[in-house]
Amino acid sequence: MLEAATPHVLNGVAKGTPNMLLYPAPSQVVRAIDAAPLLAAPSDPRNQGVYTADLPRTGIDQVGSANNRIIAGQVAQTNPGAVALLDDKDDEYCTATQIAPQWILTAWHCIYRVNPDDKTGPRIKRPPKGLRVGSLKFASGGKFIKWSDIIINDNADMAVVKLAEPSNDTPLVTLSDETNYKVDDMMTAYGWGRYQGGDTPSSPDLKMAQIKVYQVDGKDGHNGTAVVFKKGDGSPAPGDSGGPVFGQKGQVGVCSQSLMLGRLFSYSKITAQRDWIRRTTGV
């Protein structure tokens, strides 16, 4: 387990380096993906991590196969506690979960995002305009709520958002303490990310997909401990960042990045940052 991180309030000065941190080269991953060879040498930068939210507008299939897109999966019939982060144009750009009436859990890179004026430079603070809670659709239903505070984690791809007012419109997510899952176990991911290839918007409806554990102790996009998955009946896409993957006892991880040309996906591990979450939110 990682040492608990020191929280940093968004309104203060972030001490962490806002540059993208990459996952180790796939040569450090020992299992083969369905016996398929690497598409490039392990040292090739294409085999390193890319934050799911930062994949090019042509879709996740630009860095993986055309089938690696929640893209596939199915439309969710109930909302397990997912929350949509909305930008200045009221478009969904990241997913999150509600863990308390006034607290939302998401990814660090959904707060510190790519600078549109310098896409290769340091990430900059670009928090959401607001959040939609209590709906299966990111553009309507439920309630749109502003935020009052954001705390980022320096040691993992996680952040928590404090709502400007408490909300009971969404079921509260249980944070799982399970650690006995193993390679090839199936879990369920949720998000409003893109559902087609090409230059497409986020899914208007919350989607879900079964994804398969590939590695139980990998790395997320901010160098924290992660569970790494490969696709099952679907897989994460841009817009699913910050969203949950659920095991048998609750939320196991927070969607972080795409690896190995879009064939693997890391989720920042809840148990590794459980003390940090409890200390910052009381949950």
N, C-alpha and C positions, 0 to 999 in steps of 0.2 A: 504493500500500500504506500502511495506517495505521502510525503509529509503534507499536511493541510496547508493550503495557500493563504497568503495574506490578502484580505479583500481590499479592493481599491474603488473608491466612489468615483463615478463618472465625472462629477463636477469638480473633482480634484485633479491632481496630476498623475497620470498613469505611469507607474514605474516600469511596467513591462515593455519590452521592445515590440512595437506593433508591426513588425515584419512577419511575413509568412514563414512558419517553421515547417520543414518538410519531413515526411515520414521516411525512415531508413529505406535504402534501396531494397528491392525485392529479394536480393541475394540473402538477406537476413530472415526471410520468410521461408520456412522449410517445407511446407506442404505445397503440392502442385494444385493448380486450379483445374479440376476436371481433366488432369493430365495434359493440359494445353501448355506449350512452351511460351516463354516470354516473347513479346512482340518486338523487343529491343534489348540491347545489352543492359545488365543491371545498373550500370553507371549512367545510362541514358536518362536525362531529366524527365522524360515522359513517364518513366516508371516511378517517379517520386510523387508525393502527395499534392493534391490540389483541393483547396476548400470547395466543398460541393456548391456553395453559393457563387463561387467565382468562375465556374466553368463557362466557356464562351457561349455567346448567344445562339450559336448553331446547335446547341444542345449537348447533352452528355454523350451522345453517340459520336461526337467528334473526338473524344478521348477514349472511347471504348467501342464495343460493338453496337450495332443498331438496336440490339435487343436489351441493352443495359439501360433501361430507362424505366417513382411511382407515377409513370411509364410501366405498363403492365399492372399486375396487382388487380385491385378492384375498388370500387367506390365504397367508402365506409357508410354503414347504415346508422351508426351511433357514434357520437364523439366521446372518446375516452378521457378527454381533458386537454385536447390539443387547442392551441391558440395561434392565431395568425399575426405576424408582424407586418405592418403596412408602411410603405414609404410615402414620400411627399405627394406622389400621384395616386395614393390610395391603392397601389398594387401590392400584392403579397410578395415578399422577397425572402422570408424565413419563417420557420415554424417554431413553436415553443410548447411548453406544457404548464398548466396551472397547478402549483403544488400547495397553495394556501389561498385564502380569499383575496389577499393583496400581493401575492408573490408569483412570479412567472420564471421558469427556468428555460434558458436557451443557450446558444453558443456564443463564445467570445467574439468570433469573427462575424457574427450578425450585428455586433455593436461597432467594432473596428473593421470597417469595410475598405475595399479597394477605392483609392482616390480616382474619380473619373477623369481628372485632369493629368494624372500621372500614374497610370495603371501598373507600372513596374516599380514604383516607389513605395515608401512606407505606407502602411494602412492608416487611415484616419478615422476619427470619431464621427460616425454617421448613424446615430441611433434612430429607431423607428419614429414615425410621426405619431403612431398610436397602435393599439392592439385590438383585435376583434376576438371576443370571448363568447362561448356559448352557442356556436353555430357550426353547421357542416359546410357552410360557404364562407369564403373570406371576404366577400363583397357585400354581404347582407345578412340579416338575422342577428340574433344574439344582441351584443352590446359593443359599441366602439368606445374604448377607454384610453385616455392619455396616461402617460407614466409620470411618476414623481421622482424616481431615483433609479439608478442602475449601478450595480456593483459587479466588477469584472474579476475573474480569477487569473492570476499571473501564471499559474502552473498547469493549467488545463484549458481546453477549448470550451469553457463554460462561463456563463454570466447569469445574474438574476436581475429581474426587472420588478420594481415596486409599482403597482398600479396607483393611480391618483385617488382611486376609491376602491373599496372592497367589492368583489363580485362573487355572487353565488350562482352565476349563469352556466358555469361549466363544472362538470364533476372534477373533484380534486384528485390528482394523480398520486398513487402510492409509489414512493421511491423504494425500489427493491434492494434487499440486503443479500440477495442470492449470489453465490460465488461458485456453485457446484455445476454450472453449465459446462458443456464440453463441445469440442469440435463436431460439427455437423448437426448440432441442435438447431431447431427452427424457432425463430422469434418473429414478432410482428412489428413492422415499422409503419408510421403514419406521417402524412405531410400533404401540403398543397403544392408540391413541386411540379415541374413540367411533366406532362403525361404523353408528349409526342416529341419526336426529334425535330430538328430544324429550328427556325426562329419563332418559337411558340411561347405564349404566356404561361403563367402558373395554372394549375388545374383549378377551375372554379369550385370544385367539390373536394372535400377531404378524401384522400385515398389511403389505402392500406396495402401492404404486401408482406408476404412471408419471405424472410431472408435467413440465410444459413450461417451459423458461426464457423469462421475460418481460423481464427486465432484468438485465444482468450486473453492474451496480454500483449497487445500491440501498442501503437502510439497514435494519439490524435494529432490534429493540425497545429496544436500549440504545445506539443511535446509532453502532453499528459498521458496517463495510462488509458488504453482504449480496448474495446472488444472490436475485432475486425470481422466483417461479414462478406460473403459473396451472395450473388443474387439467388432468389428462390423463384417464386412466381412473379417477381418484380424486383425493382431495386431503386434506391434513392436517386433523385435528380435535383438540379438547381431549384431552390425554393423549399426543399426538404431540410436544409441545414437548420440545426437547432431543435429539430423535432425528435420524437421519442422512438425507441425500440423497446418493446415490452417482452419480458419473460413470463414465467409462471406466477411470480409474486409482485409484479409491478414494473415500473420503468427501470431498465438496466443501463441505458446509455442515451447520450445526446449526439445527434448526427453532426459529424465534423468534416470529413473529407473523402475524396475519391482517390483511389490508389491504383497503380498498375494499369494505366490506360482505361480506367473506369471499370475494372473487373472486381475490385475490392472496395469496401466502404468502412471507414472507422467511425465508431461511436464512443465518445468520451465516457469513461466508466463511472457510473454513479457511486459505487462503493469506494472508489479511490478518493473521491472528493466529498464523501458524506459529511465529514466533520466540518468542512468549509461551508457546505450548504446549511447545516444546522446552526453554525455560528453566525452566518450573515442574515439568515431569515427566521431562525427559531423553529424551523420545520425539521 
